[in-house]
């Protein structure tokens, strides 16, 4: 029996690759990278990435029913949630919910929730000591 160690990447199907790149780079500080000879874009953070698929022009293999706005995921920051909230306000990104206590994979977290340009729910969290 094998065991999964960690997530390498996941895919978001989006309406507008450039709008998604701008949001994740400008608001969340991710690095926009080109790969496959510049034909694809991804968002790198830490040792993981989010590959982007343009709706109607997805790469195979793909999800059976790729849909923008169906994502709901949690991203961990080492920065304080107060700093996250301040940045979101500065960038005029509405907070959907939070800050509030939640439970992450490794313990207690404090989270805020926002929506990206395709209305995916993005939870931004910091582990609590």
Backbone as XML, in Angstrom:
<?xml version="1.0"?>
<chain id="A" units="angstrom">
  <residue number="1" name="UNK">
    <atom name="N" x="0.846" y="-1.182" z="0.000"/>
    <atom name="CA" x="0.000" y="0.000" z="0.000"/>
    <atom name="C" x="0.891" y="1.245" z="0.000"/>
  </residue>
  <residue number="2" name="UNK">
    <atom name="N" x="0.615" y="2.188" z="-0.878"/>
    <atom name="CA" x="1.385" y="3.426" z="-0.908"/>
    <atom name="C" x="0.645" y="4.508" z="-0.126"/>
  </residue>
  <residue number="3" name="UNK">
    <atom name="N" x="1.372" y="5.577" z="0.204"/>
    <atom name="CA" x="0.793" y="6.708" z="0.930"/>
    <atom name="C" x="1.093" y="7.990" z="0.171"/>
  </residue>
  <residue number="4" name="UNK">
    <atom name="N" x="0.132" y="8.872" z="0.131"/>
    <atom name="CA" x="0.311" y="10.187" z="-0.484"/>
    <atom name="C" x="1.063" y="11.075" z="0.492"/>
  </residue>
  <residue number="5" name="UNK">
    <atom name="N" x="2.051" y="11.800" z="-0.005"/>
    <atom name="CA" x="2.879" y="12.664" z="0.827"/>
    <atom name="C" x="2.388" y="14.108" z="0.852"/>
  </residue>
  <residue number="6" name="UNK">
    <atom name="N" x="2.091" y="14.681" z="-0.296"/>
    <atom name="CA" x="1.651" y="16.077" z="-0.334"/>
    <atom name="C" x="1.044" y="16.391" z="-1.701"/>
  </residue>
  <residue number="7" name="UNK">
    <atom name="N" x="0.471" y="17.561" z="-1.815"/>
    <atom name="CA" x="-0.087" y="18.029" z="-3.085"/>
    <atom name="C" x="1.018" y="18.702" z="-3.890"/>
  </residue>
  <residue number="8" name="UNK">
    <atom name="N" x="1.154" y="18.346" z="-5.142"/>
    <atom name="CA" x="2.101" y="19.003" z="-6.035"/>
    <atom name="C" x="1.415" y="20.163" z="-6.746"/>
  </residue>
  <residue number="9" name="UNK">
    <atom name="N" x="0.267" y="19.878" z="-7.358"/>
    <atom name="CA" x="-0.499" y="20.925" z="-8.045"/>
    <atom name="C" x="-1.952" y="20.497" z="-8.165"/>
  </residue>
  <residue number="10" name="UNK">
    <atom name="N" x="-2.785" y="21.467" z="-8.436"/>
    <atom name="CA" x="-4.156" y="21.192" z="-8.825"/>
    <atom name="C" x="-4.503" y="22.143" z="-9.942"/>
  </residue>
  <residue number="11" name="UNK">
    <atom name="N" x="-5.623" y="21.900" z="-10.599"/>
    <atom name="CA" x="-6.010" y="22.663" z="-11.781"/>
    <atom name="C" x="-7.264" y="23.467" z="-11.484"/>
  </residue>
  <residue number="12" name="UNK">
    <atom name="N" x="-7.262" y="24.711" z="-11.926"/>
    <atom name="CA" x="-8.473" y="25.532" z="-11.927"/>
    <atom name="C" x="-8.841" y="25.828" z="-13.371"/>
  </residue>
  <residue number="13" name="UNK">
    <atom name="N" x="-10.087" y="25.579" z="-13.715"/>
    <atom name="CA" x="-10.613" y="25.992" z="-15.009"/>
    <atom name="C" x="-11.155" y="27.394" z="-14.824"/>
  </residue>
  <residue number="14" name="UNK">
    <atom name="N" x="-10.725" y="28.319" z="-15.668"/>
    <atom name="CA" x="-11.061" y="29.736" z="-15.491"/>
    <atom name="C" x="-11.599" y="30.336" z="-16.787"/>
  </residue>
  <residue number="15" name="UNK">
    <atom name="N" x="-12.326" y="31.425" z="-16.636"/>
    <atom name="CA" x="-12.822" y="32.151" z="-17.807"/>
    <atom name="C" x="-11.717" y="32.956" z="-18.486"/>
  </residue>
  <residue number="16" name="UNK">
    <atom name="N" x="-10.843" y="33.548" z="-17.665"/>
    <atom name="CA" x="-9.848" y="34.489" z="-18.173"/>
    <atom name="C" x="-8.511" y="34.219" z="-17.490"/>
  </residue>
  <residue number="17" name="UNK">
    <atom name="N" x="-7.578" y="33.615" z="-18.206"/>
    <atom name="CA" x="-6.262" y="33.264" z="-17.648"/>
    <atom name="C" x="-5.559" y="34.498" z="-17.089"/>
  </residue>
  <residue number="18" name="UNK">
    <atom name="N" x="-5.564" y="35.585" z="-17.837"/>
    <atom name="CA" x="-4.842" y="36.793" z="-17.400"/>
    <atom name="C" x="-5.453" y="37.395" z="-16.139"/>
  </residue>
  <residue number="19" name="UNK">
    <atom name="N" x="-6.778" y="37.409" z="-16.033"/>
    <atom name="CA" x="-7.434" y="37.933" z="-14.825"/>
    <atom name="C" x="-7.087" y="37.062" z="-13.619"/>
  </residue>
  <residue number="20" name="UNK">
    <atom name="N" x="-7.059" y="35.760" z="-13.815"/>
    <atom name="CA" x="-6.691" y="34.862" z="-12.723"/>
    <atom name="C" x="-5.239" y="35.070" z="-12.319"/>
  </residue>
  <residue number="21" name="UNK">
    <atom name="N" x="-4.349" y="35.196" z="-13.297"/>
    <atom name="CA" x="-2.939" y="35.448" z="-12.997"/>
    <atom name="C" x="-2.775" y="36.746" z="-12.216"/>
  </residue>
  <residue number="22" name="UNK">
    <atom name="N" x="-3.485" y="37.775" z="-12.622"/>
    <atom name="CA" x="-3.387" y="39.069" z="-11.935"/>
    <atom name="C" x="-3.852" y="38.948" z="-10.487"/>
  </residue>
  <residue number="23" name="UNK">
    <atom name="N" x="-4.975" y="38.299" z="-10.255"/>
    <atom name="CA" x="-5.498" y="38.149" z="-8.887"/>
    <atom name="C" x="-4.514" y="37.374" z="-8.013"/>
  </residue>
  <residue number="24" name="UNK">
    <atom name="N" x="-4.116" y="36.201" z="-8.457"/>
    <atom name="CA" x="-3.267" y="35.355" z="-7.623"/>
    <atom name="C" x="-1.867" y="35.945" z="-7.448"/>
  </residue>
  <residue number="25" name="UNK">
    <atom name="N" x="-1.380" y="36.695" z="-8.413"/>
    <atom name="CA" x="-0.070" y="37.352" z="-8.276"/>
    <atom name="C" x="-0.188" y="38.619" z="-7.436"/>
  </residue>
  <residue number="26" name="UNK">
    <atom name="N" x="-1.084" y="39.513" z="-7.834"/>
    <atom name="CA" x="-1.157" y="40.833" z="-7.195"/>
    <atom name="C" x="-1.735" y="40.789" z="-5.786"/>
  </residue>
  <residue number="27" name="UNK">
    <atom name="N" x="-2.687" y="39.894" z="-5.534"/>
    <atom name="CA" x="-3.333" y="39.832" z="-4.222"/>
    <atom name="C" x="-2.669" y="38.802" z="-3.316"/>
  </residue>
  <residue number="28" name="UNK">
    <atom name="N" x="-2.375" y="37.606" z="-3.840"/>
    <atom name="CA" x="-1.865" y="36.522" z="-3.002"/>
    <atom name="C" x="-0.365" y="36.291" z="-3.138"/>
  </residue>
  <residue number="29" name="UNK">
    <atom name="N" x="0.303" y="37.053" z="-4.010"/>
    <atom name="CA" x="1.753" y="36.996" z="-4.101"/>
    <atom name="C" x="2.328" y="35.764" z="-4.777"/>
  </residue>
  <residue number="30" name="UNK">
    <atom name="N" x="1.516" y="35.058" z="-5.554"/>
    <atom name="CA" x="2.017" y="33.869" z="-6.251"/>
    <atom name="C" x="2.818" y="34.268" z="-7.478"/>
  </residue>
  <residue number="31" name="UNK">
    <atom name="N" x="3.742" y="33.402" z="-7.848"/>
    <atom name="CA" x="4.560" y="33.632" z="-9.035"/>
    <atom name="C" x="3.843" y="33.052" z="-10.252"/>
  </residue>
  <residue number="32" name="UNK">
    <atom name="N" x="3.669" y="33.852" z="-11.286"/>
    <atom name="CA" x="3.082" y="33.372" z="-12.537"/>
    <atom name="C" x="4.196" y="32.754" z="-13.363"/>
  </residue>
  <residue number="33" name="UNK">
    <atom name="N" x="4.006" y="31.507" z="-13.774"/>
    <atom name="CA" x="5.017" y="30.841" z="-14.590"/>
    <atom name="C" x="4.396" y="30.338" z="-15.887"/>
  </residue>
  <residue number="34" name="UNK">
    <atom name="N" x="5.214" y="30.331" z="-16.923"/>
    <atom name="CA" x="4.846" y="29.735" z="-18.208"/>
    <atom name="C" x="5.523" y="28.375" z="-18.276"/>
  </residue>
  <residue number="35" name="UNK">
    <atom name="N" x="4.834" y="27.405" z="-18.870"/>
    <atom name="CA" x="5.464" y="26.114" z="-19.104"/>
    <atom name="C" x="4.921" y="25.518" z="-20.389"/>
  </residue>
  <residue number="36" name="UNK">
    <atom name="N" x="5.477" y="24.388" z="-20.780"/>
    <atom name="CA" x="5.181" y="23.766" z="-22.073"/>
    <atom name="C" x="5.371" y="24.765" z="-23.216"/>
  </residue>
  <residue number="37" name="UNK">
    <atom name="N" x="6.594" y="25.309" z="-23.263"/>
    <atom name="CA" x="6.984" y="26.272" z="-24.302"/>
    <atom name="C" x="6.091" y="27.504" z="-24.339"/>
  </residue>
  <residue number="38" name="UNK">
    <atom name="N" x="5.644" y="27.947" z="-23.183"/>
    <atom name="CA" x="4.846" y="29.163" z="-23.094"/>
    <atom name="C" x="3.387" y="29.004" z="-23.468"/>
  </residue>
  <residue number="39" name="UNK">
    <atom name="N" x="2.934" y="27.767" z="-23.692"/>
    <atom name="CA" x="1.533" y="27.556" z="-24.078"/>
    <atom name="C" x="0.607" y="27.431" z="-22.883"/>
  </residue>
  <residue number="40" name="UNK">
    <atom name="N" x="1.181" y="27.292" z="-21.674"/>
    <atom name="CA" x="0.367" y="27.135" z="-20.473"/>
    <atom name="C" x="0.878" y="28.043" z="-19.373"/>
  </residue>
  <residue number="41" name="UNK">
    <atom name="N" x="-0.024" y="28.368" z="-18.443"/>
    <atom name="CA" x="0.338" y="29.205" z="-17.294"/>
    <atom name="C" x="-0.035" y="28.486" z="-16.006"/>
  </residue>
  <residue number="42" name="UNK">
    <atom name="N" x="0.758" y="28.787" z="-14.988"/>
    <atom name="CA" x="0.515" y="28.252" z="-13.656"/>
    <atom name="C" x="0.874" y="29.307" z="-12.629"/>
  </residue>
  <residue number="43" name="UNK">
    <atom name="N" x="0.452" y="29.070" z="-11.423"/>
    <atom name="CA" x="0.709" y="29.957" z="-10.293"/>
    <atom name="C" x="1.499" y="29.165" z="-9.261"/>
  </residue>
  <residue number="44" name="UNK">
    <atom name="N" x="2.746" y="29.575" z="-9.016"/>
    <atom name="CA" x="3.595" y="28.828" z="-8.095"/>
    <atom name="C" x="3.643" y="29.535" z="-6.744"/>
  </residue>
  <residue number="45" name="UNK">
    <atom name="N" x="3.568" y="28.721" z="-5.686"/>
    <atom name="CA" x="3.696" y="29.218" z="-4.314"/>
    <atom name="C" x="4.312" y="28.089" z="-3.499"/>
  </residue>
  <residue number="46" name="UNK">
    <atom name="N" x="5.341" y="28.416" z="-2.719"/>
    <atom name="CA" x="6.038" y="27.369" z="-1.970"/>
    <atom name="C" x="6.531" y="26.307" z="-2.927"/>
  </residue>
  <residue number="47" name="UNK">
    <atom name="N" x="6.252" y="25.050" z="-2.616"/>
    <atom name="CA" x="6.652" y="23.950" z="-3.488"/>
    <atom name="C" x="5.448" y="23.347" z="-4.214"/>
  </residue>
  <residue number="48" name="UNK">
    <atom name="N" x="4.441" y="24.168" z="-4.456"/>
    <atom name="CA" x="3.221" y="23.733" z="-5.138"/>
    <atom name="C" x="2.857" y="24.721" z="-6.238"/>
  </residue>
  <residue number="49" name="UNK">
    <atom name="N" x="1.885" y="24.309" z="-7.061"/>
    <atom name="CA" x="1.407" y="25.233" z="-8.079"/>
    <atom name="C" x="-0.046" y="24.936" z="-8.413"/>
  </residue>
  <residue number="50" name="UNK">
    <atom name="N" x="-0.672" y="25.921" z="-9.024"/>
    <atom name="CA" x="-2.019" y="25.796" z="-9.570"/>
    <atom name="C" x="-1.879" y="25.950" z="-11.075"/>
  </residue>
  <residue number="51" name="UNK">
    <atom name="N" x="-2.227" y="24.913" z="-11.820"/>
    <atom name="CA" x="-2.255" y="25.018" z="-13.279"/>
    <atom name="C" x="-3.585" y="25.630" z="-13.692"/>
  </residue>
  <residue number="52" name="UNK">
    <atom name="N" x="-3.544" y="26.486" z="-14.698"/>
    <atom name="CA" x="-4.761" y="27.144" z="-15.177"/>
    <atom name="C" x="-5.171" y="26.581" z="-16.528"/>
  </residue>
  <residue number="53" name="UNK">
    <atom name="N" x="-6.443" y="26.254" z="-16.654"/>
    <atom name="CA" x="-7.037" y="25.821" z="-17.920"/>
    <atom name="C" x="-8.076" y="26.854" z="-18.331"/>
  </residue>
  <residue number="54" name="UNK">
    <atom name="N" x="-8.020" y="27.275" z="-19.559"/>
    <atom name="CA" x="-9.011" y="28.197" z="-20.118"/>
    <atom name="C" x="-10.281" y="27.410" z="-20.429"/>
  </residue>
  <residue number="55" name="UNK">
    <atom name="N" x="-11.432" y="27.883" z="-19.947"/>
    <atom name="CA" x="-12.703" y="27.217" z="-20.218"/>
    <atom name="C" x="-12.883" y="27.026" z="-21.721"/>
  </residue>
  <residue number="56" name="UNK">
    <atom name="N" x="-13.187" y="25.795" z="-22.124"/>
    <atom name="CA" x="-13.381" y="25.474" z="-23.525"/>
    <atom name="C" x="-12.112" y="25.099" z="-24.255"/>
  </residue>
  <residue number="57" name="UNK">
    <atom name="N" x="-10.953" y="25.299" z="-23.587"/>
    <atom name="CA" x="-9.658" y="24.969" z="-24.181"/>
    <atom name="C" x="-8.797" y="24.221" z="-23.164"/>
  </residue>
  <residue number="58" name="UNK">
    <atom name="N" x="-9.422" y="23.319" z="-22.413"/>
    <atom name="CA" x="-8.728" y="22.570" z="-21.375"/>
    <atom name="C" x="-7.735" y="21.587" z="-21.991"/>
  </residue>
  <residue number="59" name="UNK">
    <atom name="N" x="-6.743" y="21.215" z="-21.204"/>
    <atom name="CA" x="-5.740" y="20.240" z="-21.619"/>
    <atom name="C" x="-6.153" y="18.864" z="-21.127"/>
  </residue>
  <residue number="60" name="UNK">
    <atom name="N" x="-5.875" y="17.851" z="-21.919"/>
    <atom name="CA" x="-6.199" y="16.481" z="-21.535"/>
    <atom name="C" x="-5.015" y="15.827" z="-20.844"/>
  </residue>
  <residue number="61" name="UNK">
    <atom name="N" x="-5.293" y="14.933" z="-19.897"/>
    <atom name="CA" x="-6.609" y="14.633" z="-19.374"/>
    <atom name="C" x="-7.099" y="15.766" z="-18.485"/>
  </residue>
  <residue number="62" name="UNK">
    <atom name="N" x="-8.399" y="15.814" z="-18.300"/>
    <atom name="CA" x="-9.003" y="16.886" z="-17.504"/>
    <atom name="C" x="-10.158" y="16.329" z="-16.692"/>
  </residue>
  <residue number="63" name="UNK">
    <atom name="N" x="-10.690" y="17.155" z="-15.817"/>
    <atom name="CA" x="-11.880" y="16.772" z="-15.065"/>
    <atom name="C" x="-13.004" y="16.453" z="-16.046"/>
  </residue>
  <residue number="64" name="UNK">
    <atom name="N" x="-13.894" y="15.601" z="-15.641"/>
    <atom name="CA" x="-14.993" y="15.206" z="-16.531"/>
    <atom name="C" x="-15.864" y="16.405" z="-16.901"/>
  </residue>
  <residue number="65" name="UNK">
    <atom name="N" x="-16.122" y="17.281" z="-15.930"/>
    <atom name="CA" x="-16.974" y="18.447" z="-16.165"/>
    <atom name="C" x="-16.297" y="19.709" z="-15.622"/>
  </residue>
  <residue number="66" name="UNK">
    <atom name="N" x="-15.233" y="20.182" z="-16.285"/>
    <atom name="CA" x="-14.517" y="21.351" z="-15.782"/>
    <atom name="C" x="-15.413" y="22.586" z="-15.774"/>
  </residue>
  <residue number="67" name="UNK">
    <atom name="N" x="-15.443" y="23.253" z="-14.628"/>
    <atom name="CA" x="-16.353" y="24.381" z="-14.444"/>
    <atom name="C" x="-15.659" y="25.487" z="-13.660"/>
  </residue>
  <residue number="68" name="UNK">
    <atom name="N" x="-15.587" y="26.698" z="-14.196"/>
    <atom name="CA" x="-15.060" y="27.806" z="-13.402"/>
    <atom name="C" x="-15.949" y="28.053" z="-12.181"/>
  </residue>
  <residue number="69" name="UNK">
    <atom name="N" x="-15.315" y="28.388" z="-11.078"/>
    <atom name="CA" x="-16.060" y="28.747" z="-9.880"/>
    <atom name="C" x="-16.434" y="27.587" z="-8.984"/>
  </residue>
  <residue number="70" name="UNK">
    <atom name="N" x="-16.000" y="26.380" z="-9.306"/>
    <atom name="CA" x="-16.356" y="25.232" z="-8.471"/>
    <atom name="C" x="-15.275" y="24.895" z="-7.442"/>
  </residue>
  <residue number="71" name="UNK">
    <atom name="N" x="-14.180" y="25.659" z="-7.433"/>
    <atom name="CA" x="-13.092" y="25.395" z="-6.491"/>
    <atom name="C" x="-13.388" y="25.948" z="-5.104"/>
  </residue>
  <residue number="72" name="UNK">
    <atom name="N" x="-12.891" y="25.253" z="-4.103"/>
    <atom name="CA" x="-13.026" y="25.649" z="-2.704"/>
    <atom name="C" x="-11.818" y="25.056" z="-2.003"/>
  </residue>
  <residue number="73" name="UNK">
    <atom name="N" x="-10.825" y="25.891" z="-1.687"/>
    <atom name="CA" x="-9.572" y="25.365" z="-1.158"/>
    <atom name="C" x="-8.960" y="26.326" z="-0.165"/>
  </residue>
  <residue number="74" name="UNK">
    <atom name="N" x="-8.043" y="25.801" z="0.626"/>
    <atom name="CA" x="-7.394" y="26.558" z="1.696"/>
    <atom name="C" x="-5.910" y="26.709" z="1.397"/>
  </residue>
  <residue number="75" name="UNK">
    <atom name="N" x="-5.413" y="27.925" z="1.510"/>
    <atom name="CA" x="-4.000" y="28.245" z="1.328"/>
    <atom name="C" x="-3.441" y="28.737" z="2.661"/>
  </residue>
  <residue number="76" name="UNK">
    <atom name="N" x="-2.266" y="28.263" z="3.020"/>
    <atom name="CA" x="-1.657" y="28.603" z="4.303"/>
    <atom name="C" x="-0.626" y="29.709" z="4.116"/>
  </residue>
  <residue number="77" name="UNK">
    <atom name="N" x="-0.674" y="30.691" z="5.020"/>
    <atom name="CA" x="0.328" y="31.752" z="5.051"/>
    <atom name="C" x="1.054" y="31.714" z="6.390"/>
  </residue>
  <residue number="78" name="UNK">
    <atom name="N" x="2.288" y="32.175" z="6.384"/>
    <atom name="CA" x="3.029" y="32.324" z="7.632"/>
    <atom name="C" x="2.831" y="33.725" z="8.205"/>
  </residue>
  <residue number="79" name="UNK">
    <atom name="N" x="2.245" y="34.615" z="7.403"/>
    <atom name="CA" x="1.970" y="35.979" z="7.854"/>
    <atom name="C" x="0.731" y="35.990" z="8.735"/>
  </residue>
  <residue number="80" name="UNK">
    <atom name="N" x="0.599" y="37.041" z="9.531"/>
    <atom name="CA" x="-0.561" y="37.125" z="10.415"/>
    <atom name="C" x="-1.836" y="37.362" z="9.609"/>
  </residue>
  <residue number="81" name="UNK">
    <atom name="N" x="-2.940" y="36.898" z="10.146"/>
    <atom name="CA" x="-4.224" y="37.135" z="9.479"/>
    <atom name="C" x="-4.534" y="38.626" z="9.473"/>
  </residue>
  <residue number="82" name="UNK">
    <atom name="N" x="-4.063" y="39.362" z="10.470"/>
    <atom name="CA" x="-4.244" y="40.821" z="10.463"/>
    <atom name="C" x="-3.567" y="41.430" z="9.239"/>
  </residue>
  <residue number="83" name="UNK">
    <atom name="N" x="-2.372" y="40.947" z="8.890"/>
    <atom name="CA" x="-1.685" y="41.429" z="7.689"/>
    <atom name="C" x="-2.438" y="41.026" z="6.430"/>
  </residue>
  <residue number="84" name="UNK">
    <atom name="N" x="-2.989" y="39.820" z="6.419"/>
    <atom name="CA" x="-3.784" y="39.358" z="5.268"/>
    <atom name="C" x="-4.990" y="40.262" z="5.088"/>
  </residue>
  <residue number="85" name="UNK">
    <atom name="N" x="-5.714" y="40.520" z="6.165"/>
    <atom name="CA" x="-6.905" y="41.377" z="6.103"/>
    <atom name="C" x="-6.529" y="42.773" z="5.621"/>
  </residue>
  <residue number="86" name="UNK">
    <atom name="N" x="-5.434" y="43.319" z="6.129"/>
    <atom name="CA" x="-5.002" y="44.658" z="5.712"/>
    <atom name="C" x="-4.693" y="44.687" z="4.214"/>
  </residue>
  <residue number="87" name="UNK">
    <atom name="N" x="-4.017" y="43.663" z="3.721"/>
    <atom name="CA" x="-3.699" y="43.597" z="2.292"/>
    <atom name="C" x="-4.963" y="43.473" z="1.456"/>
  </residue>
  <residue number="88" name="UNK">
    <atom name="N" x="-5.880" y="42.614" z="1.890"/>
    <atom name="CA" x="-7.142" y="42.454" z="1.153"/>
    <atom name="C" x="-7.907" y="43.774" z="1.088"/>
  </residue>
  <residue number="89" name="UNK">
    <atom name="N" x="-7.948" y="44.501" z="2.196"/>
    <atom name="CA" x="-8.630" y="45.803" z="2.203"/>
    <atom name="C" x="-7.915" y="46.788" z="1.284"/>
  </residue>
  <residue number="90" name="UNK">
    <atom name="N" x="-6.589" y="46.811" z="1.350"/>
    <atom name="CA" x="-5.802" y="47.703" z="0.497"/>
    <atom name="C" x="-6.050" y="47.411" z="-0.983"/>
  </residue>
  <residue number="91" name="UNK">
    <atom name="N" x="-6.185" y="46.142" z="-1.316"/>
    <atom name="CA" x="-6.397" y="45.734" z="-2.714"/>
    <atom name="C" x="-7.878" y="45.697" z="-3.082"/>
  </residue>
  <residue number="92" name="UNK">
    <atom name="N" x="-8.726" y="46.112" z="-2.148"/>
    <atom name="CA" x="-10.183" y="46.189" z="-2.344"/>
    <atom name="C" x="-10.785" y="44.833" z="-2.727"/>
  </residue>
  <residue number="93" name="UNK">
    <atom name="N" x="-10.300" y="43.785" z="-2.057"/>
    <atom name="CA" x="-10.841" y="42.438" z="-2.239"/>
    <atom name="C" x="-11.808" y="42.181" z="-1.092"/>
  </residue>
  <residue number="94" name="UNK">
    <atom name="N" x="-13.099" y="42.001" z="-1.404"/>
    <atom name="CA" x="-14.077" y="41.771" z="-0.333"/>
    <atom name="C" x="-13.814" y="40.462" z="0.417"/>
  </residue>
  <residue number="95" name="UNK">
    <atom name="N" x="-13.936" y="40.525" z="1.716"/>
    <atom name="CA" x="-13.835" y="39.332" z="2.549"/>
    <atom name="C" x="-15.232" y="38.734" z="2.658"/>
  </residue>
  <residue number="96" name="UNK">
    <atom name="N" x="-15.359" y="37.470" z="2.301"/>
    <atom name="CA" x="-16.637" y="36.768" z="2.340"/>
    <atom name="C" x="-16.987" y="36.405" z="3.777"/>
  </residue>
  <residue number="97" name="UNK">
    <atom name="N" x="-15.970" y="35.970" z="4.529"/>
    <atom name="CA" x="-16.180" y="35.547" z="5.908"/>
    <atom name="C" x="-14.847" y="35.580" z="6.631"/>
  </residue>
  <residue number="98" name="UNK">
    <atom name="N" x="-14.908" y="35.817" z="7.941"/>
    <atom name="CA" x="-13.712" y="35.775" z="8.768"/>
    <atom name="C" x="-13.188" y="37.161" z="9.082"/>
  </residue>
  <residue number="99" name="UNK">
    <atom name="N" x="-12.097" y="37.180" z="9.826"/>
    <atom name="CA" x="-11.309" y="36.080" z="10.342"/>
    <atom name="C" x="-12.084" y="35.269" z="11.390"/>
  </residue>
  <residue number="100" name="UNK">
    <atom name="N" x="-11.831" y="33.960" z="11.388"/>
    <atom name="CA" x="-12.481" y="33.064" z="12.330"/>
    <atom name="C" x="-11.655" y="31.804" z="12.506"/>
  </residue>
  <residue number="101" name="UNK">
    <atom name="N" x="-11.822" y="31.158" z="13.671"/>
    <atom name="CA" x="-11.077" y="29.922" z="13.913"/>
    <atom name="C" x="-11.650" y="28.771" z="13.097"/>
  </residue>
  <residue number="102" name="UNK">
    <atom name="N" x="-10.758" y="27.925" z="12.588"/>
    <atom name="CA" x="-11.132" y="26.741" z="11.810"/>
    <atom name="C" x="-10.172" y="25.612" z="12.167"/>
  </residue>
  <residue number="103" name="UNK">
    <atom name="N" x="-10.347" y="24.482" z="11.519"/>
    <atom name="CA" x="-9.484" y="23.327" z="11.751"/>
    <atom name="C" x="-8.792" y="22.953" z="10.452"/>
  </residue>
  <residue number="104" name="UNK">
    <atom name="N" x="-7.460" y="23.050" z="10.423"/>
    <atom name="CA" x="-6.674" y="22.658" z="9.260"/>
    <atom name="C" x="-6.201" y="21.224" z="9.389"/>
  </residue>
  <residue number="105" name="UNK">
    <atom name="N" x="-5.475" y="20.763" z="8.410"/>
    <atom name="CA" x="-4.980" y="19.389" z="8.396"/>
    <atom name="C" x="-4.059" y="19.090" z="9.575"/>
  </residue>
  <residue number="106" name="UNK">
    <atom name="N" x="-3.356" y="20.113" z="10.082"/>
    <atom name="CA" x="-2.376" y="19.903" z="11.144"/>
    <atom name="C" x="-2.754" y="20.595" z="12.452"/>
  </residue>
  <residue number="107" name="UNK">
    <atom name="N" x="-3.987" y="21.100" z="12.555"/>
    <atom name="CA" x="-4.392" y="21.725" z="13.807"/>
    <atom name="C" x="-5.193" y="22.995" z="13.595"/>
  </residue>
  <residue number="108" name="UNK">
    <atom name="N" x="-5.222" y="23.812" z="14.635"/>
    <atom name="CA" x="-6.033" y="25.030" z="14.648"/>
    <atom name="C" x="-5.468" y="26.071" z="13.689"/>
  </residue>
  <residue number="109" name="UNK">
    <atom name="N" x="-6.359" y="26.685" z="12.922"/>
    <atom name="CA" x="-5.995" y="27.763" z="12.016"/>
    <atom name="C" x="-6.961" y="28.928" z="12.213"/>
  </residue>
  <residue number="110" name="UNK">
    <atom name="N" x="-6.532" y="30.100" z="11.793"/>
    <atom name="CA" x="-7.401" y="31.271" z="11.697"/>
    <atom name="C" x="-7.525" y="31.583" z="10.216"/>
  </residue>
  <residue number="111" name="UNK">
    <atom name="N" x="-8.767" y="31.800" z="9.759"/>
    <atom name="CA" x="-9.026" y="31.893" z="8.327"/>
    <atom name="C" x="-9.847" y="33.107" z="7.936"/>
  </residue>
  <residue number="112" name="UNK">
    <atom name="N" x="-9.586" y="33.583" z="6.727"/>
    <atom name="CA" x="-10.460" y="34.530" z="6.029"/>
    <atom name="C" x="-10.767" y="33.923" z="4.665"/>
  </residue>
  <residue number="113" name="UNK">
    <atom name="N" x="-11.938" y="34.254" z="4.150"/>
    <atom name="CA" x="-12.383" y="33.709" z="2.873"/>
    <atom name="C" x="-12.615" y="34.835" z="1.879"/>
  </residue>
  <residue number="114" name="UNK">
    <atom name="N" x="-12.133" y="34.631" z="0.650"/>
    <atom name="CA" x="-12.354" y="35.572" z="-0.448"/>
    <atom name="C" x="-12.762" y="34.772" z="-1.681"/>
  </residue>
  <residue number="115" name="UNK">
    <atom name="N" x="-13.163" y="35.481" z="-2.720"/>
    <atom name="CA" x="-13.482" y="34.834" z="-3.996"/>
    <atom name="C" x="-12.533" y="35.379" z="-5.056"/>
  </residue>
  <residue number="116" name="UNK">
    <atom name="N" x="-12.080" y="34.475" z="-5.929"/>
    <atom name="CA" x="-11.219" y="34.883" z="-7.033"/>
    <atom name="C" x="-12.092" y="35.372" z="-8.191"/>
  </residue>
  <residue number="117" name="UNK">
    <atom name="N" x="-11.515" y="35.763" z="-9.321"/>
    <atom name="CA" x="-12.318" y="36.303" z="-10.431"/>
    <atom name="C" x="-13.383" y="35.349" z="-10.976"/>
  </residue>
  <residue number="118" name="UNK">
    <atom name="N" x="-13.231" y="34.033" z="-10.747"/>
    <atom name="CA" x="-14.234" y="33.058" z="-11.198"/>
    <atom name="C" x="-15.166" y="32.635" z="-10.067"/>
  </residue>
  <residue number="119" name="UNK">
    <atom name="N" x="-15.060" y="33.285" z="-8.913"/>
    <atom name="CA" x="-15.888" y="33.024" z="-7.738"/>
    <atom name="C" x="-15.526" y="31.738" z="-7.007"/>
  </residue>
  <residue number="120" name="UNK">
    <atom name="N" x="-14.322" y="31.194" z="-7.257"/>
    <atom name="CA" x="-13.838" y="30.098" z="-6.424"/>
    <atom name="C" x="-13.690" y="30.630" z="-5.012"/>
  </residue>
  <residue number="121" name="UNK">
    <atom name="N" x="-13.984" y="29.803" z="-4.029"/>
    <atom name="CA" x="-13.816" y="30.200" z="-2.640"/>
    <atom name="C" x="-12.386" y="29.891" z="-2.214"/>
  </residue>
  <residue number="122" name="UNK">
    <atom name="N" x="-11.658" y="30.931" z="-1.825"/>
    <atom name="CA" x="-10.259" y="30.796" z="-1.429"/>
    <atom name="C" x="-10.154" y="31.130" z="0.052"/>
  </residue>
  <residue number="123" name="UNK">
    <atom name="N" x="-9.787" y="30.135" z="0.827"/>
    <atom name="CA" x="-9.584" y="30.304" z="2.263"/>
    <atom name="C" x="-8.103" y="30.586" z="2.473"/>
  </residue>
  <residue number="124" name="UNK">
    <atom name="N" x="-7.795" y="31.670" z="3.173"/>
    <atom name="CA" x="-6.409" y="32.026" z="3.476"/>
    <atom name="C" x="-6.263" y="31.880" z="4.989"/>
  </residue>
  <residue number="125" name="UNK">
    <atom name="N" x="-5.323" y="31.041" z="5.415"/>
    <atom name="CA" x="-5.247" y="30.666" z="6.822"/>
    <atom name="C" x="-3.830" y="30.709" z="7.356"/>
  </residue>
  <residue number="126" name="UNK">
    <atom name="N" x="-3.766" y="30.896" z="8.675"/>
    <atom name="CA" x="-2.498" y="30.816" z="9.389"/>
    <atom name="C" x="-2.673" y="29.822" z="10.521"/>
  </residue>
  <residue number="127" name="UNK">
    <atom name="N" x="-1.709" y="28.910" z="10.671"/>
    <atom name="CA" x="-1.751" y="27.981" z="11.791"/>
    <atom name="C" x="-1.514" y="28.739" z="13.091"/>
  </residue>
  <residue number="128" name="UNK">
    <atom name="N" x="-2.243" y="28.343" z="14.136"/>
    <atom name="CA" x="-2.126" y="28.942" z="15.459"/>
    <atom name="C" x="-1.196" y="28.089" z="16.311"/>
  </residue>
  <residue number="129" name="UNK">
    <atom name="N" x="-0.393" y="28.738" z="17.147"/>
    <atom name="CA" x="0.535" y="27.985" z="18.006"/>
    <atom name="C" x="-0.186" y="27.301" z="19.131"/>
  </residue>
</chain>
